[in-house]
Amino acid sequence: MLKVDIDNNSGFCAGVIRAIGKAEEFLGNRTDKEGRRLYSLGAIVHNDAELTRLVDKGLVTIDKEDLDEMVDAQGEALLIRAHGEPPATYATAEKLGFTVIDCTCPVVLQLQKSIRKAYEKHRESGSGQIIIFGKIGHAEVLGLIGQTEGTAIVVENVIMMEDFIEDGTIRLDVPTEVFSQTTKSPAEYAMLCSRLEEEMAKANELSVERFKGRGMLIVHNTICSQVATRHEKLSKFALEHDIIIFVSGKASSNGKVLCDLCKSLNIRTYHIDSASEIKREWFRADDRVGICGATSTPKWLLEEVAKRVLDLNKYVPEWEEKFAAGEDTDNQ
């Protein structure tokens, strides 16, 4: 008999919960007389169903181009989502007259401060470089680059890093500090940093062991602890189930990382945005189905998907019943 389990560790992370809570509080207290709108700079969460719910409450999503085209926003409110923003965004918002509701995740905020401190140290010494392991163009990464006045080097994987070493973008003879986007894979980050250490040691004609004591490479542990723990728990969850239904928006960086993790451990992993995408032919009669998602996936959506899976598997077509009974269906 088919069984369905919802991963207890899936669902919104603390940063997303805080941002959505702030938005709901503002929208719930707003009166028609005040007429103030709440703008979100970028999607508050990478999940279409949850975005639709908030839009229905009155949230208006804008992008950087919209912000740049505004002339006066006196009295309006601008929500900075959990991903954070570079300093230039705050300056623009202040100039336009926005009331800023800053929902930058505390973990991201601390990471921004650490990168800014490292940048200022290297600028004062006149030497050094900052490398960020993250997705190019991701909102959080753009906010991190902004702390370095655009000078940080962003790498998405080991291959990209090796290409940057080869063409001289990344130097091996200067003090280097490495940071990671908070939602990246801990295993991939460790592999990238280990590879960089090997290359720097080789370039400086030292063994890795001797190079470690030189202080030329500083690796910062900046992956969110909730995300890091999530990888371990999700791996166990994926292995414990026959089939995994992973629920998240396709634009979610965290969703892609976690879904890929599930696929690497369980080939029967399906990535969906909503319950309507589920197909009955994915399932077998005795499957143990695991429903999980990203840090941008609401619990109510996971529950909706679980209900859909159960509903679909209650009905068995007549031809399938005959086939199971061993009857000839060729002439039906």
C-alpha positions in Angstrom: 0.0 0.0 0.0 1.3 3.4 -1.0 2.4 5.7 1.9 3.2 9.4 2.0 5.6 11.2 4.3 6.2 15.0 4.5 9.7 15.9 5.5 9.5 17.7 8.8 12.7 19.7 8.1 11.4 21.2 4.8 9.6 24.5 4.5 10.5 28.2 5.0 13.8 29.0 6.7 13.8 31.5 9.6 14.9 34.3 7.3 12.0 33.8 4.9 9.5 33.4 7.7 10.6 36.7 9.1 10.3 38.5 5.8 6.8 37.1 5.1 5.7 37.9 8.6 6.8 41.5 8.3 5.0 41.8 4.9 1.8 40.3 6.3 2.0 42.6 9.4 2.3 45.7 7.2 -0.4 44.6 4.7 -2.8 43.6 7.6 -2.4 47.0 9.4 -2.6 49.1 6.2 -5.8 51.1 5.9 -7.4 52.5 2.7 -7.2 56.0 4.2 -3.4 55.7 4.5 -3.1 54.4 1.0 0.5 53.3 1.5 1.7 50.5 -0.7 4.3 47.9 0.2 6.8 47.2 -2.6 9.1 44.2 -2.5 12.4 44.6 -4.3 12.4 41.3 -6.0 10.3 38.2 -5.3 10.0 37.9 -1.5 10.2 34.1 -2.0 10.9 31.9 -5.0 7.5 30.2 -5.0 4.7 31.2 -7.3 1.9 29.9 -5.1 3.1 31.8 -2.1 3.8 35.0 -4.1 0.2 34.9 -5.5 -1.1 34.6 -1.9 0.8 37.8 -0.9 0.0 39.7 -4.1 -3.7 39.1 -3.3 -3.1 40.8 0.1 -1.6 43.8 -1.7 2.1 43.2 -2.1 3.7 44.8 -5.2 6.9 43.2 -6.5 9.3 45.5 -8.4 12.8 45.0 -9.8 15.9 47.2 -9.9 14.9 48.8 -13.2 11.5 49.8 -11.7 13.3 51.3 -8.7 15.7 53.3 -10.9 12.8 54.7 -13.0 10.9 56.0 -9.9 11.1 59.7 -9.2 9.3 60.1 -5.9 8.2 57.4 -3.4 7.5 59.6 -0.4 5.4 57.8 2.1 5.6 54.4 0.3 7.3 51.4 1.9 10.0 49.2 0.4 10.7 45.7 1.7 14.3 44.4 1.5 13.9 40.6 1.3 15.9 38.0 3.2 18.6 37.9 0.4 19.8 41.4 1.3 20.9 44.3 -0.9 24.1 46.2 -1.7 24.6 49.6 0.0 23.7 51.4 -3.2 20.1 50.1 -3.0 19.6 51.7 0.5 21.0 55.0 -0.8 18.5 55.0 -3.7 15.6 54.1 -1.5 16.5 56.9 0.9 16.8 59.4 -1.9 13.3 58.4 -3.3 11.7 58.8 0.2 10.9 55.2 0.8 10.3 53.9 4.3 12.6 50.8 4.3 11.5 47.6 6.0 14.7 45.7 6.1 14.2 41.9 6.3 17.7 40.9 5.4 18.3 37.5 7.0 20.6 37.9 10.1 22.9 35.3 8.7 23.2 37.2 5.4 23.7 40.4 7.3 26.6 39.0 9.3 28.1 37.7 6.1 27.9 41.1 4.5 29.6 42.6 7.5 32.4 40.0 7.3 33.0 40.6 3.6 33.0 44.4 4.1 35.6 44.0 6.9 37.8 41.8 4.8 37.5 44.2 1.8 38.5 47.2 3.9 41.5 45.3 5.4 42.8 44.3 1.9 42.2 47.8 0.6 44.2 49.3 3.4 47.1 46.9 2.8 46.9 47.4 -0.9 47.0 43.7 -1.6 44.6 40.7 -1.5 41.5 39.3 -3.1 38.0 38.2 -2.1 36.4 35.1 -3.7 32.7 34.4 -3.3 31.3 30.9 -4.0 27.8 31.5 -5.3 25.5 31.8 -8.2 26.3 34.7 -10.5 23.4 37.2 -10.6 21.7 35.8 -7.5 20.2 38.5 -5.3 22.2 37.5 -2.2 25.5 37.4 -4.2 24.8 40.8 -5.7 24.4 42.2 -2.2 27.7 40.6 -1.1 29.6 42.0 -4.1 28.3 45.4 -3.2 30.2 45.2 0.1 33.4 45.2 -2.0 32.5 48.0 -4.4 32.2 45.3 -7.1 35.7 43.9 -6.8 34.9 40.4 -5.4 35.4 37.4 -7.7 32.4 35.1 -7.9 32.8 31.5 -8.8 30.0 29.0 -9.3 32.0 25.8 -9.2 35.5 24.3 -9.2 35.8 24.3 -13.0 35.0 28.0 -13.2 37.6 28.7 -10.4 40.2 26.7 -12.3 39.5 28.7 -15.5 39.9 32.0 -13.5 43.2 30.7 -12.1 44.4 29.9 -15.6 43.5 33.3 -17.1 44.8 35.3 -14.1 41.5 36.5 -12.8 42.3 34.7 -9.5 45.8 35.2 -8.3 47.7 32.6 -6.3 50.4 34.9 -4.9 48.3 37.3 -2.8 46.3 37.0 0.5 43.0 35.5 -0.3 39.7 35.2 1.7 36.9 32.9 0.5 33.2 33.2 1.5 30.2 31.3 0.4 26.6 32.2 -0.4 24.6 31.1 2.6 22.5 28.5 0.8 25.2 26.6 -1.2 26.2 23.0 -0.8 28.7 22.5 2.2 30.4 19.6 0.4 30.9 21.5 -2.9 32.2 24.5 -0.9 34.7 22.3 0.9 35.9 20.8 -2.3 36.4 24.2 -4.0 38.3 25.5 -1.0 40.5 22.4 -0.9 41.3 22.7 -4.6 42.2 26.4 -4.2 44.5 25.6 -1.3 46.3 23.0 -3.4 46.8 25.4 -6.3 48.1 28.2 -4.0 50.4 25.8 -2.2 51.8 24.6 -5.5 52.3 28.1 -6.9 54.2 29.1 -3.7 56.3 25.9 -3.9 55.1 24.6 -0.6 53.4 21.4 0.5 49.7 21.9 1.5 50.7 21.3 5.2 53.4 24.0 5.2 51.2 26.4 3.2 48.4 26.2 5.8 50.6 28.0 8.4 51.3 30.9 6.1 47.9 32.6 6.5 47.6 33.4 2.8 44.3 31.7 2.5 41.4 32.3 4.9 38.3 30.2 4.4 35.2 31.5 6.1 32.4 29.2 7.2 29.4 31.2 6.0 26.9 28.6 4.9 23.8 28.9 7.0 23.9 26.2 9.8 20.2 25.5 9.1 21.0 24.8 5.4 24.2 22.8 6.3 22.2 20.5 8.6 19.4 20.3 6.1 21.7 18.6 3.6 22.5 15.8 6.0 18.9 15.3 7.0 17.6 15.5 3.5 20.1 12.9 2.3 18.7 10.5 4.9 15.2 11.3 3.9 15.9 10.7 0.2 17.4 7.3 0.9 14.6 6.2 3.2 11.9 6.6 0.4 11.2 4.9 -2.9 10.3 8.1 -4.7 10.9 11.8 -3.8 8.6 14.6 -4.9 10.6 17.8 -4.5 8.6 21.0 -4.3 10.1 24.4 -5.1 10.1 27.2 -7.6 12.4 26.5 -10.6 14.1 29.9 -9.9 15.1 28.9 -6.4 18.9 28.5 -6.1 18.5 26.6 -2.8 15.8 24.4 -4.4 18.1 23.4 -7.3 20.9 22.5 -4.9 18.6 20.4 -2.6 16.8 18.8 -5.5 20.1 17.8 -7.1 21.2 16.3 -3.8 18.0 14.2 -3.7 18.5 13.0 -7.4 22.1 12.0 -6.6 20.8 9.6 -4.0 17.4 8.6 -5.4 16.9 8.4 -9.1 13.2 8.6 -8.8 13.2 12.2 -7.8 10.7 14.6 -9.4 11.0 18.4 -9.2 7.6 20.2 -9.3 6.3 23.7 -8.7 2.7 22.7 -7.7 0.5 19.8 -7.1 -1.0 20.0 -10.6 2.2 18.7 -12.1 2.0 15.4 -10.4 1.4 12.4 -12.7 -0.1 9.1 -11.5 2.2 7.0 -13.6 5.2 8.0 -11.4 4.0 5.8 -8.6 3.9 2.1 -7.8 1.3 0.5 -5.5 3.7 -0.1 -2.6 5.8 3.1 -2.8 6.8 5.0 0.2 6.6 8.6 -1.1 8.7 11.4 0.4 7.5 15.0 0.0 10.1 17.7 0.6 11.1 21.1 -0.5 13.4 24.1 -0.4 13.7 26.9 2.2 11.3 28.9 0.0 8.6 26.2 0.0 5.6 26.8 2.3 4.4 23.9 4.5 0.8 24.4 3.2 2.1 23.6 -0.3 3.8 20.4 0.8 0.6 19.3 2.5 -1.3 20.1 -0.7 1.1 18.0 -2.8 0.8 15.1 -0.3 -3.0 15.2 -0.5 -2.8 15.2 -4.3 -0.5 12.1 -4.3 -2.9 10.3 -2.1 -6.0 11.3 -4.1 -4.4 10.2 -7.4 -3.5 6.8 -6.1 -7.0 6.1 -4.7 -8.3 5.5 -8.2 -7.3 2.5 -10.2 -8.5 2.4 -13.9 -10.5 -0.6 -14.9 -8.0 -1.8 -17.5 -5.3 -1.8 -14.8 -7.4 -3.9 -12.5 -7.9 -6.4 -15.3 -4.2 -6.4 -16.1 -3.4 -7.1 -12.4 -5.9 -10.0 -12.4 -4.1 -11.5 -15.5 -7.0 -11.0 -17.9 -6.4 -10.4 -21.7 -6.9 -6.7 -22.5 -5.9 -6.8 -26.2 -9.4 -7.0 -27.4 -10.9 -4.6 -25.0 
